Amino acid sequence: MTVNVDPVVIMKQEVGKAAASRVKSDSIVGLGTGSTTAYAIEYLGERLRKGELKNIVGIPTSFQAEVLAKKYRIPLTSLDTVDRIDIAIDGADEVDPNKNLIKGGGAAHTREKVVDSLADLFIVVVDSGKLVDKLGSTFLLPVEVIPMAVAPVMRSLEKLGGKPELRMGVKKAGPVVTDQGNLVIDVKFDRIDDPACLEKTINNIPGVLENGLFIGVADIILVGEIKEDRPLVREII
Ligand SMILES: O=C[C@H](O)[C@H](O)[C@H](O)COP(=O)(O)O
């Protein structure tokens, strides 16, 4: 693993490694997106290389996950060729006490929701800074929208009490374009009291493909923490 002294990076590395340790040989593995899952993918590759793990195949949730899997020589397949996913490992932007999530900080939540929801076991990997009492308190809610529907979807989101903004690229002029060729609207809600209802309401707006609320999908949350200068991984079941 890459050596780093930034405490957040250490927490991400530890939790990624802990999740990858739970993968068994002969498994179909959902490969999540983001900086935390990247460590899990790296460690899965290391376990394969050492022969600790045999015959796994990955289903990537994004172009990023696909590139990393290829780098670490993890064989890949698609949902066209498998009838199950044994385990999925993925990050999150917020986790509430009911294991509900906001995801999509990397604009990958649509494919992530497909893969993570299909997994027999979905393990979420986060550092302790992602734990919140209420969803929406620290992170805007990502909504993937087809390009021609951006303006009406924004108006509908305002009617729901949200403050929407089109996500813009960094080191790229213009908006962020998802792996599916769509755009992302990030929405600030003052409070999300009923995330399950909001998830469905937003997905019912014509032109919306998927939003970043993951309700009742996560099985286990692995939280990277630093206690008394030592990294540890706490499990929430
Ligand atoms: O779209 C991206 C994903 O939902 C990520 O899993 C999420 O944003 C967490 O990413 P990170 O581990 O980099 O904080």
The ligand as an SDF file (V2000), in Angstrom:
LIG
                    3D

 14 13  0  0  0  0  0  0  0  0999 V2000
  -19.9400    9.1170   -6.8800 O   0  0  0  0  0  0  0  0  0  0  0  0
  -19.1210    8.7560   -6.0600 C   0  0  0  0  0  0  0  0  0  0  0  0
  -19.3740    7.8640   -4.9520 C   0  0  0  0  0  0  0  0  0  0  0  0
  -20.6770    7.8230   -4.4650 O   0  0  0  0  0  0  0  0  0  0  0  0
  -18.3270    7.8020   -3.8570 C   0  0  0  0  0  0  0  0  0  0  0  0
  -18.4000    6.5000   -3.3450 O   0  0  0  0  0  0  0  0  0  0  0  0
  -18.5220    8.8070   -2.7390 C   0  0  0  0  0  0  0  0  0  0  0  0
  -18.5430   10.1150   -3.2900 O   0  0  0  0  0  0  0  0  0  0  0  0
  -17.4200    8.7080   -1.6720 C   0  0  0  0  0  0  0  0  0  0  0  0
  -16.1910    8.9970   -2.2290 O   0  0  0  0  0  0  0  0  0  0  0  0
  -14.8730    9.1630   -1.3630 P   0  0  0  0  0  0  0  0  0  0  0  0
  -14.5460    7.8320   -0.7880 O   0  0  0  0  0  0  0  0  0  0  0  0
  -13.8370    9.6680   -2.3330 O   0  0  0  0  0  0  0  0  0  0  0  0
  -15.1600   10.1910   -0.3020 O   0  0  0  0  0  0  0  0  0  0  0  0
  1  2  2  0
  2  3  1  0
  3  4  1  0
  3  5  1  0
  5  6  1  0
  5  7  1  0
  7  8  1  0
  7  9  1  0
  9 10  1  0
 10 11  1  0
 11 12  2  0
 11 13  1  0
 11 14  1  0
M  END
$$$$
